[in-house]
Amino acid sequence: MKQLTRAEEEVMQHLWSLNEASVKEIIALFPESKPAYNTVSTIIRILETKEFVNHKQKGKGYIYFPLVAKEKYSKQSAQKLVEGYFQGSFKSMVSYFTKNNDISVSDLEAILKELNSKK
């Protein structure tokens, strides 16, 4: 699966939250200083080329919908992060974030509890 740019990911986050939407509906979810219609439209076309998005016609316009589930993309992105920066070691990644981001003991316990429930 291809990686997305920051702008592409932001558009996908909005599309995932809406499930299907027009460009105007996607733009409406952006905070103030919203991107231009043409900018979002171009990003959507790029996402179609990357096979993340497809569309259906509605009147004179299009409604876009995701082809890739958010969970699938998130899992793939997390795996690339672990492989690229932590030599494939989940333990190294957790250790890094613990040391550098002041993760509390209660947060670590919650993570361990969740991992144990998956076994």
Phi and psi in degrees as GROMACS dihedral restraints (atoms count N, CA, C in turn):
[ dihedral_restraints ]
;  ai    aj    ak    al  type     phi  dphi    fc
    3     4     5     6     1   -75.3    20    10
    4     5     6     7     1   151.8    20    10
    6     7     8     9     1   -83.3    20    10
    7     8     9    10     1   151.7    20    10
    9    10    11    12     1  -106.5    20    10
   10    11    12    13     1   150.8    20    10
   12    13    14    15     1   -74.7    20    10
   13    14    15    16     1   170.7    20    10
   15    16    17    18     1   -59.5    20    10
   16    17    18    19     1   -45.2    20    10
   18    19    20    21     1   -63.5    20    10
   19    20    21    22     1   -41.5    20    10
   21    22    23    24     1   -64.3    20    10
   22    23    24    25     1   -41.5    20    10
   24    25    26    27     1   -63.4    20    10
   25    26    27    28     1   -39.2    20    10
   27    28    29    30     1   -63.9    20    10
   28    29    30    31     1   -43.4    20    10
   30    31    32    33     1   -63.7    20    10
   31    32    33    34     1   -42.9    20    10
   33    34    35    36     1   -62.8    20    10
   34    35    36    37     1   -39.2    20    10
   36    37    38    39     1   -57.8    20    10
   37    38    39    40     1   -43.8    20    10
   39    40    41    42     1   -67.6    20    10
   40    41    42    43     1   -41.5    20    10
   42    43    44    45     1   -66.2    20    10
   43    44    45    46     1   -39.9    20    10
   45    46    47    48     1   -60.9    20    10
   46    47    48    49     1   -39.4    20    10
   48    49    50    51     1   -69.9    20    10
   49    50    51    52     1   -30.4    20    10
   51    52    53    54     1   -90.3    20    10
   52    53    54    55     1   -23.3    20    10
   54    55    56    57     1    77.4    20    10
   55    56    57    58     1   -42.3    20    10
   57    58    59    60     1  -156.4    20    10
   58    59    60    61     1   145.3    20    10
   60    61    62    63     1  -166.7    20    10
   61    62    63    64     1   159.2    20    10
   63    64    65    66     1   -84.1    20    10
   64    65    66    67     1   168.2    20    10
   66    67    68    69     1   -59.0    20    10
   67    68    69    70     1   -42.2    20    10
   69    70    71    72     1   -60.6    20    10
   70    71    72    73     1   -39.7    20    10
   72    73    74    75     1   -67.6    20    10
   73    74    75    76     1   -35.6    20    10
   75    76    77    78     1   -67.0    20    10
   76    77    78    79     1   -46.2    20    10
   78    79    80    81     1   -59.1    20    10
   79    80    81    82     1   -36.4    20    10
   81    82    83    84     1   -59.6    20    10
   82    83    84    85     1   -25.7    20    10
   84    85    86    87     1   -82.1    20    10
   85    86    87    88     1   -14.5    20    10
   87    88    89    90     1   -72.1    20    10
   88    89    90    91     1   149.3    20    10
   90    91    92    93     1   -68.5    20    10
   91    92    93    94     1   172.8    20    10
   93    94    95    96     1   -53.7    20    10
   94    95    96    97     1   162.3    20    10
   96    97    98    99     1    61.8    20    10
   97    98    99   100     1    49.9    20    10
   99   100   101   102     1   -61.4    20    10
  100   101   102   103     1   148.5    20    10
  102   103   104   105     1   -68.2    20    10
  103   104   105   106     1   158.1    20    10
  105   106   107   108     1   -68.0    20    10
  106   107   108   109     1   151.5    20    10
  108   109   110   111     1   -54.2    20    10
  109   110   111   112     1   -46.9    20    10
  111   112   113   114     1   -62.2    20    10
  112   113   114   115     1   -34.6    20    10
  114   115   116   117     1   -63.7    20    10
  115   116   117   118     1   -50.3    20    10
  117   118   119   120     1   -66.5    20    10
  118   119   120   121     1   -38.7    20    10
  120   121   122   123     1   -61.1    20    10
  121   122   123   124     1   -42.0    20    10
  123   124   125   126     1   -64.1    20    10
  124   125   126   127     1   -43.1    20    10
  126   127   128   129     1   -62.3    20    10
  127   128   129   130     1   -41.4    20    10
  129   130   131   132     1   -60.5    20    10
  130   131   132   133     1   -42.8    20    10
  132   133   134   135     1   -64.3    20    10
  133   134   135   136     1   -37.9    20    10
  135   136   137   138     1   -63.1    20    10
  136   137   138   139     1   -42.7    20    10
  138   139   140   141     1   -63.7    20    10
  139   140   141   142     1   -32.6    20    10
  141   142   143   144     1   -67.2    20    10
  142   143   144   145     1   -42.0    20    10
  144   145   146   147     1   -61.4    20    10
  145   146   147   148     1   -38.5    20    10
  147   148   149   150     1   -79.4    20    10
  148   149   150   151     1    -0.1    20    10
  150   151   152   153     1    64.4    20    10
  151   152   153   154     1    35.5    20    10
  153   154   155   156     1   -97.3    20    10
  154   155   156   157     1   -23.0    20    10
  156   157   158   159     1  -136.9    20    10
  157   158   159   160     1   149.9    20    10
  159   160   161   162     1  -135.4    20    10
  160   161   162   163     1   176.8    20    10
  162   163   164   165     1  -141.8    20    10
  163   164   165   166     1   163.1    20    10
  165   166   167   168     1  -134.5    20    10
  166   167   168   169     1   149.6    20    10
  168   169   170   171     1   -78.8    20    10
  169   170   171   172     1   138.5    20    10
  171   172   173   174     1  -138.4    20    10
  172   173   174   175     1   106.9    20    10
  174   175   176   177     1    63.5    20    10
  175   176   177   178     1  -128.5    20    10
  177   178   179   180     1   -89.2    20    10
  178   179   180   181     1    -8.2    20    10
  180   181   182   183     1  -113.2    20    10
  181   182   183   184     1  -167.6    20    10
  183   184   185   186     1  -127.0    20    10
  184   185   186   187     1   149.6    20    10
  186   187   188   189     1  -112.9    20    10
  187   188   189   190     1   127.8    20    10
  189   190   191   192     1  -103.3    20    10
  190   191   192   193     1   148.4    20    10
  192   193   194   195     1  -145.4    20    10
  193   194   195   196     1   148.9    20    10
  195   196   197   198     1   -72.7    20    10
  196   197   198   199     1   142.8    20    10
  198   199   200   201     1   -99.9    20    10
  199   200   201   202     1   -21.6    20    10
  201   202   203   204     1  -109.3    20    10
  202   203   204   205     1   127.3    20    10
  204   205   206   207     1   -69.9    20    10
  205   206   207   208     1   145.2    20    10
  207   208   209   210     1   -58.0    20    10
  208   209   210   211     1   -40.8    20    10
  210   211   212   213     1   -62.9    20    10
  211   212   213   214     1   -39.9    20    10
  213   214   215   216     1   -65.7    20    10
  214   215   216   217     1   -44.7    20    10
  216   217   218   219     1   -66.6    20    10
  217   218   219   220     1   -41.3    20    10
  219   220   221   222     1   -61.1    20    10
  220   221   222   223     1   -43.5    20    10
  222   223   224   225     1   -62.8    20    10
  223   224   225   226     1   -44.6    20    10
  225   226   227   228     1   -65.5    20    10
  226   227   228   229     1   -39.7    20    10
  228   229   230   231     1   -66.3    20    10
  229   230   231   232     1   -40.8    20    10
  231   232   233   234     1   -64.8    20    10
  232   233   234   235     1   -40.7    20    10
  234   235   236   237     1   -63.2    20    10
  235   236   237   238     1   -41.2    20    10
  237   238   239   240     1   -64.5    20    10
  238   239   240   241     1   -38.0    20    10
  240   241   242   243     1   -61.6    20    10
  241   242   243   244     1   -49.3    20    10
  243   244   245   246     1   -63.0    20    10
  244   245   246   247     1   -44.6    20    10
  246   247   248   249     1   -68.9    20    10
  247   248   249   250     1   -41.2    20    10
  249   250   251   252     1   -76.4    20    10
  250   251   252   253     1   -34.9    20    10
  252   253   254   255     1  -112.9    20    10
  253   254   255   256     1   -17.0    20    10
  255   256   257   258     1  -128.3    20    10
  256   257   258   259     1    24.8    20    10
  258   259   260   261     1    48.9    20    10
  259   260   261   262     1    36.2    20    10
  261   262   263   264     1    78.7    20    10
  262   263   264   265     1     7.7    20    10
  264   265   266   267     1  -102.3    20    10
  265   266   267   268     1   110.8    20    10
  267   268   269   270     1   -62.6    20    10
  268   269   270   271     1   -37.2    20    10
  270   271   272   273     1   -60.0    20    10
  271   272   273   274     1   -43.1    20    10
  273   274   275   276     1   -63.2    20    10
  274   275   276   277     1   -38.8    20    10
  276   277   278   279     1   -65.1    20    10
  277   278   279   280     1   -47.7    20    10
  279   280   281   282     1   -62.5    20    10
  280   281   282   283     1   -41.2    20    10
  282   283   284   285     1   -61.0    20    10
  283   284   285   286     1   -44.4    20    10
  285   286   287   288     1   -59.2    20    10
  286   287   288   289     1   -49.6    20    10
  288   289   290   291     1   -67.8    20    10
  289   290   291   292     1   -31.2    20    10
  291   292   293   294     1   -66.1    20    10
  292   293   294   295     1   -45.5    20    10
  294   295   296   297     1   -71.6    20    10
  295   296   297   298     1   -35.7    20    10
  297   298   299   300     1  -103.0    20    10
  298   299   300   301     1    -9.7    20    10
  300   301   302   303     1  -125.5    20    10
  301   302   303   304     1    13.1    20    10
  303   304   305   306     1    50.7    20    10
  304   305   306   307     1    50.3    20    10
  306   307   308   309     1   -68.8    20    10
  307   308   309   310     1   130.4    20    10
  309   310   311   312     1   -74.4    20    10
  310   311   312   313     1   160.3    20    10
  312   313   314   315     1   -61.0    20    10
  313   314   315   316     1   -39.1    20    10
  315   316   317   318     1   -66.1    20    10
  316   317   318   319     1   -34.9    20    10
  318   319   320   321     1   -65.4    20    10
  319   320   321   322     1   -43.8    20    10
  321   322   323   324     1   -62.8    20    10
  322   323   324   325     1   -40.8    20    10
  324   325   326   327     1   -63.2    20    10
  325   326   327   328     1   -39.5    20    10
  327   328   329   330     1   -64.8    20    10
  328   329   330   331     1   -40.1    20    10
  330   331   332   333     1   -63.2    20    10
  331   332   333   334     1   -46.6    20    10
  333   334   335   336     1   -61.4    20    10
  334   335   336   337     1   -41.1    20    10
  336   337   338   339     1   -61.8    20    10
  337   338   339   340     1   -42.8    20    10
  339   340   341   342     1   -65.4    20    10
  340   341   342   343     1   -42.8    20    10
  342   343   344   345     1   -62.8    20    10
  343   344   345   346     1   -41.9    20    10
  345   346   347   348     1   -65.3    20    10
  346   347   348   349     1   -33.6    20    10
  348   349   350   351     1   -71.4    20    10
  349   350   351   352     1   -18.8    20    10
  351   352   353   354     1   -82.3    20    10
  352   353   354   355     1   -14.7    20    10
